[in-house]
Amino acid sequence: MAPLASVHPQSCPFTPLSDQRAYVESDHQIEKLEFALAVAVGRGDQQRVTDLRGRIAALGDNSEEPGT
């Protein structure tokens, strides 16, 4: 099998599968944290809310409305 670089030259806008998988995993992690945040807000657990908001900010914004 040919190396990936020979199949897809540098100028090709191809994203390797491992990068795509990492992006999906990051989105999934953000969704889990957002769910935990909603639960913490509902319970009134301000310390947990602050912690979760910081963790979500550290991962970055997934630029999607929840549930889409």
C-alpha positions in Angstrom: 0.0 0.0 0.0 1.3 3.4 -0.9 2.0 6.0 1.9 -0.7 8.5 2.4 1.5 11.4 1.3 2.0 9.8 -2.1 -1.7 9.2 -2.6 -2.8 12.7 -1.4 -0.2 15.4 -2.1 0.2 18.4 0.4 -2.0 20.6 -1.8 -4.9 18.2 -1.6 -7.6 19.3 0.9 -7.7 15.8 2.4 -8.1 15.4 6.1 -6.6 12.2 7.4 -9.1 9.9 9.1 -7.3 10.2 12.5 -7.9 14.0 12.4 -11.6 13.4 11.6 -11.9 10.9 14.4 -10.3 13.4 16.9 -12.7 16.1 15.8 -15.7 13.8 16.3 -14.4 12.7 19.7 -13.9 16.3 20.7 -17.5 17.1 19.7 -18.8 14.1 21.6 -16.8 15.2 24.7 -18.3 18.7 24.5 -21.8 17.3 24.2 -21.3 15.2 27.3 -20.0 18.2 29.2 -22.9 20.4 28.0 -25.3 17.7 29.2 -23.6 17.6 32.6 -23.7 21.4 32.7 -27.5 21.4 32.1 -27.9 18.9 34.9 -25.7 21.0 37.3 -27.7 24.1 36.4 -30.9 22.3 37.1 -29.6 21.2 40.5 -28.3 24.6 41.4 -24.7 23.3 41.9 -22.8 26.5 41.2 -19.4 25.0 41.8 -20.0 22.3 39.3 -21.4 24.8 36.8 -18.3 26.9 37.0 -16.0 23.8 36.6 -17.9 22.5 33.6 -18.0 25.9 31.9 -14.3 26.1 32.2 -13.8 22.6 30.8 -16.1 23.4 27.8 -14.2 26.6 27.1 -10.9 24.8 27.2 -12.1 22.4 24.5 -13.4 25.2 22.4 -16.8 25.8 20.7 -18.2 23.2 18.4 -20.2 25.9 16.5 -23.4 23.9 16.6 -26.7 24.3 18.3 -27.3 21.5 20.9 -29.2 18.6 19.4 -28.3 19.3 15.7 
